[in-house]
Amino acid sequence: MVALRRDTAKRPSAPGPNQTPDGVVFNFKPDGGGKGKKIFLAGNFNDWKPDNPQYLMTADAGGAYTITVKLPPGTYQYKFVADGQWIKDPYSPGDAPDGFGGRNGKLDVK
């Protein structure tokens, strides 16, 4: 089971995923700003569902989006989905082929 948090507590703001005691904090700031966009996190942890409301990211005043996901140890692949457009995290610690000629972000959770 994957747990999610969308609270406003202070979270790491470094680009890419950040592993914390509360879970993995995914940060994303779209090029050109994201004001008014709906941005979701999709990956092998949620069957790649691009519009799962549980994975809707929260925007801050600066246009950065975050979500905290509690993931058990393992290797995960993911992308951000901004208004239907799939985007690889440019700050992911690794990557893997997505099967469509692109790349997924890849993360090892310890």
GINORMO-V391141 format. One record per helix or strand of 3 or more residues. SS is the DSSP state (2 for helix, 1 for strand). FROM is the first residue (numbers start at 0). TO is the last residue. If there is no record, write none. Layout:
ss	from	to
SS	FROM	TO
SS	FROM	TO
This chain:
ss	from	to
1	2	4
1	15	19
1	22	27
1	38	42
2	52	54
1	64	69
1	73	81
1	84	86
1	93	96
1	102	108
